[in-house]
Amino acid sequence: MPGVGNRLQPVRTARTVRVDIGRSSLTDGPFAETKEAIGGFGLINAPDMQAAVELLKTWPGLPITIEIRPVLEG
């Protein structure tokens, strides 16, 4: 189970979910550009990337943009 000290997989594994009320879009790759910063992070437990995307489509506080990346195993 992911926990404190786990590293994220490389940026090439990232997906960005942009969600608004009644709409969502998914793009490959990271959200952050050169002058953007992380506003926070969280860990979720999902069986795969698609399940994580579906969960994030229901995230509170819409509209929101979230970059998701798997945790490195081992």
N, C-alpha and C positions, 0 to 999 in steps of 0.2 A: 504494500500500500504506500502511495506517495506520502511524504512527510517533509519535515524541516530538513534541509540539506540536500534534497534531491535537485538535480539539474534538469533543465529543459532540453528537449531535442533541438537540433539546429534550426535556424530561422527558416530554412527551405521547407520545413514540415508545418509551418504556421498556416492558419486559415484565419481570415478576418470576417466576423459576422457583424453586419450593420442592421440594427433592428429598430423599427418604428412601429407604432400601433397599426396593426394590420398588414405590415410589409416587412420583408427582410431580404437581404442580399448576402451572398457568400462569395468571397474571393480568395484565391490562393495567395499565400505570402503574408508578410507582416504588415501591420497597420502603420507602425512608427516610421516617420520620415526624419530627416536630419535634425530638426529643431523641436520634435515632439518628445514628450516625456511620459513615463508610466504614471498613471494616476492611482494605481493600486494593483493588487493581484489576489487571486484566490485559487484554491485547488478544488476541483470537482472530481468525483469518481464516476466515470462513464466507460462502458465496454468498448467503445470505438469513437472515432472522430464524428461520424454521423450522429450518434446519440448525443454527443457533446453539443453539436450544432443545434439539434432539436431542443435540447434543454435551454440553451442560451436564447432561443427565440421567445422564451417565456420569462426571461430575466426581468425583475422589477426595475423601475426607474427609466422606462423608455422615453425618448429615443436613446440608444446607446450603441457604441462601437466597441467590440471586444476582439482582441487577438487571442486565439487559442493555440496551444502547442502541447504535444504529449510530453510526459516526464520521461527522462532517460531511465531505462530499466538497468538494474545491476549496478 
